[in-house]
Amino acid sequence: MAETVTIARPYAEAVFELADATGKLQQWSETLEHTAAIAANPDMLEAMGNPELSAERLYGLFASLAGDALFAESQNLVRVLIENRRLALLPEIRDLFEVLKNEREGTVEAQIASAFPLEGDALAGLVADLEKRFKRKIQPVVSVDPELIGGVSIQVGDEVIDGSVRGKLASMTVALKS
C-alpha cells in the first residue's frame, strides 16, 4: 500500500500544480473521479494486464469509456500513465489530488459512520458543530453502520470521535474490568 502511494504521489502533485495554476481544480477533480472509476473496473484492470494490447489500443479503449471527461491535459496524463504502466494508480492519484485540493480550499473530509441514515437538518447540524470544532470547512462522507447500535463515529484526519452506543459500551466494559 505504501508503495503505491509513493509512486502515485508525484503524479498527483504534478496534476494538482497544473490544475491550481490553470484554475481548473474542480474540472480535474471531476475528471479524476470519472477516470479512477474506469481504471478500477475489473474488466479494465484485465485489459491493462493484457500484454497483447498495445499502449495505443489501451488508450483508445480507455478514452472511449471516458468520453467527454477527458480534456487535452487529462488525455496527456492518461497517455503518460499507460506508457509507464501506471494506469491502475488512477484511484490513488485521485485520492491524493483530493487531499491537496481540500488543503488548498481549507476543507477537511470527515468520515461519519451512523447507526441510522443521517441527512437533512441532523447532518447539517453535525457538520456545523464539526466546522466550529476544527475551524475548517467540513466535507462529510456519511455511511450507515448498524453495528454502532446508536449514535455516530466520526473520523477527521487522524482524530476519532466515538459517540456511538457501541463505543460507550466498550468504554464501560474497560472501566468495569479495571
Secondary structure, DSSP 8 states (H G I E B T S, - for coil): -HHHHHHHHHHHHHHHHHHHHHT-HHHHHHHHHHHHHHHHSHHHHHHHT-TTS-HHHHHHHHHHHHGGG--HHHHHHHHHHHHTT-GGGHHHHHHHHHHHHHHHHTEEEEEEEESS---HHHHHHHHHHHHHHHTSEEEEEEEE-GGG-SSEEEEETTEEEE-SHHHHHHHHHHHHH-
